[in-house]
Amino acid sequence: MRYIQQKTSIPGPKSQALQARRAASVSGALAQANGIAVQRAHGSLVEDVDGNTFIDLAGGIGVLAVGHTPQPVVEAIKVQADQLIHMCSIVANYEPYVAVCEALNRITPGSFAKKTLLSNGGAEAVENAVKFARRYTGRSGIIVFEGAYHGRSNLTMAMTSKWSLFKKGFGPFAPEVYRLPLPNLYRTPEGMTPEQYVDWACWNLENALVAHIDPSALAAIVIEPVIGEGGFIPVPPGFLRKIREVCDAHGVVMIADEIQSGSGRTGKIWAIEHSGVVPDLVVSAKSLGAGMPISAVTGRAEIMDSPHVGGVGSTYGGNPLACVAALKAIEILESPGFLERASQIERVVRETFEPMKNEIPVLGDVRGVGAMMALEFVKNPITKEPWQEFAMETIKRASKQGVILIRAGLYTNCVRFLPALDIPQEMLREALGVVADAIRETNRTMTVGV
C-alpha cells in the first residue's frame, strides 16, 4: 500500500491560488518550506486543498509527537470548548491549569519539590525561566552556546546563535548574554579525538568564568540537551555533567531548554534523562500541547517561588483548551510502549541513510536521538564545507514527491526528521525511500564538476 497519493502536480492549482493570496496579504518575511496548502491532517498523513496526500516528517517543527489530530486530544478540546474557552489564570483559578502543572511537576526530572508556570510558546517560556533564575540568584548573566535556538523575542534572539536567519537587522539585543562553543562531535577539530574535544569544551566553560563573566554575576546556564535548530546535535553527556558541576559549585541555575527535544521526542519524556543529569529548571513547549499553543517552566519550588506576587503572568498562558490538550498528550506519551517507538524510528532512519554515506559522500553525517534525526550535507567529506543548496534542493524534490520536510543546522545544510512517534513503520519507510531517491537525484544533478 502506498500512503502518498498524488492527484495533481505539486503544488496543485488550488495551493497555488492560496499561495497568491498569501503573497498579497501576509508579510513576505514569513518563510514557508513547502508550497502546499493544507486542508486536513490525521496521524502522519496530510491532505492538501488539491486532494494530494503527503507523509509528514516535519511535524509542525516538532510539535506533533503524538501525531495530527489524535482522537483523545480532539475530544478533550471539544468537551472543554463547551465549558470554558478562556478565563486567564491571573483572574481566577481553573482545574485544567492546575492539573497540567501537577503532571509536569511529576514527570520532570528531580526528586525535589517542584512548581510550574504555563505560558503560550517557547520564547515566552525561556524568558520566564531566565526571569526566575535572575530573581532567585540576584544576578543577571546568562551563558548560552553556539548553535542554540531559544526563540525570536528580543532576549531570546540575544540567546539564539544563528545571526543571518534570526537576528539580522533586529538589534540591538538584550545584554548580559555570553555565548560559548559547544562540542559538535561531527566537527571535532583536526588533531583532536572526540574525547579531547569534549575535555577542551569543559575547560573552556571553566575558563569563561574568568574570561567572560565572574560566577558572582552569572544567573544561569541554558542548554538544549539535543541542539535543535542548530542541527540536531546531541550534547555529549560529559559536557552536560560539567555544566551541572559548574552550576553546583557557583550557585548558578541550570536550565534545560527541552522545547524541541522534550515531550517524548527522543524516546524519554525529556532528552536530558539520557545523561542522568538533573537540571534546576526545564522549559517545555511544542509537543507538550499536541498542536495547541502551550509552554511551561518547571523546576525547583524555591526558584519558581522567588519572584514577587504578580512578577510573572500571561493573558493566554495555560488557556483551558491548550491545557486539556496537554493533559491528553502527556497521557498518550505515558501509555505503555509509546516512547519505545522513538528508538524504532531512529533505527529505520539509520538503516536507510547510513549505507548511503558510502554511495553519496556529500551525505556527511546521520545523527540524532529517537524521533529527532538529521542528515547533514557537505561539499567535501574531509573538509566538511557545508552545502546548504544540496539540503534545500533535496527538500524541494521530496516535497514534489509527497513528503513534507524542513531544513535545520547552523549552516542551513541539514534535513531534519520529526515524525510522529506512532507513524506506522511501512509509512516511515515509504517516506524515507522518497527522501533517499531525492538525495540521489540531487546528487546526480548537483555534484557534476564539484
Beta strands, then each sheet from edge to edge (+ up, - down):
strand 1: 38-42
strand 2: 45-48
strand 3: 53-56
strand 4: 114-119
strand 5: 141-145
strand 6: 177-180
strand 7: 218-223
strand 8: 226-227
strand 9: 233-234
strand 10: 253-257
strand 11: 281-284
strand 12: 295-300
strand 13: 363-369
strand 14: 372-377
strand 15: 403-404
strand 16: 406-408
strand 17: 414-417
sheet 1: 1+ 2- 3+ 15+
sheet 2: 4+ 12- 11+ 10+ 7+ 5+ 6+
sheet 3: 8+ 9-
sheet 4: 13+ 14- 17+ 16-
end
